[in-house]
Amino acid sequence: MADHEPRRDYAGRRSDDGRFAATASVAGGSESVVIRRDDGSRLSFGDWARLLAADAEFARFFNSLLAASPYDAFYWECPPTSATTLDAVPYEHKTVRSRGFAPASPSDFSEHLREPCAAGAGVAAFPNLGRDAMLVAPCDAGAAPPEDGAPPHRKHPTLREKREARKDRDEAAAARDAAPLEAYGHVANFARLAPDGQRVAFWAKVGAVYEALVKQGRPVWLSTEGSGVPWLHVRMDSRPKYYHTREFKDWKPWSEPTPL
């Protein structure tokens, strides 16, 4: 997918079951997306989070919107919400073009990923170092199974093993659910390359953790960045530390939410 050519905006991109539609517009290096029900009403952030957590088909539809972004690499950013605005503010996001990310590596999150990944969860939620944000990150589905409690790791095959692997296409087909390491470097690659079941589980975790965190009362900024840590992690932050979308940075609790 080339991101140097502008893609035409779309209206009415529909979910496979026809319950939801999305409208996108592209301008100034970012794509704006809103989601509507089949009756034309906008989803609130609360609706969006609960659907992600409980509805696999909606999670697939949402993931397809990210995968359809015109940019090879991007930041995903949403406006802030709080407990009082969660069910009033209409869901929207921007995918903001990035010039690229470092090669994927889970090493910065290894201590947080070890236990849930060894248990087969496929995704982990944990606080950041400053404990002022929650992070949700995927496990490496292509890693070798852990041995003796060690963290999952990728095997480094010998030349002979590489030759055998090239000859054995049936074995490769059987492993098609395992994603390449690059699938986990940033949200664009994850949306396009990660296994379907893992994407559904990941977005379900994002929806559940996000709603629970927002209901604690403080404003929450929802986004991905990834310039510093080359492993996908959705940020649920108490302030917009790494935002690129100017209009999403400000929190105005005295403002009336945009009507649905």
CORCOR-V863450 format. One record per helix or strand. SS is the DSSP state (A for helix, B for strand). FROM is the first residue (numbers start at 1). TO is the last residue. Records with the same first field share a line. If there is no record, write none. Layout:
BEGIN
SS = FROM-TO + FROM-TO
END
This chain:
BEGIN
B = 10-14 + 20-27 + 30-37 + 42-42 + 44-44 + 74-77 + 81-81 + 90-90 + 92-97 + 123-127 + 133-138 + 144-144 + 153-153 + 220-224 + 234-237
A = 45-54 + 56-67 + 107-118 + 159-167 + 169-174 + 181-184 + 187-193 + 196-214 + 246-248
END
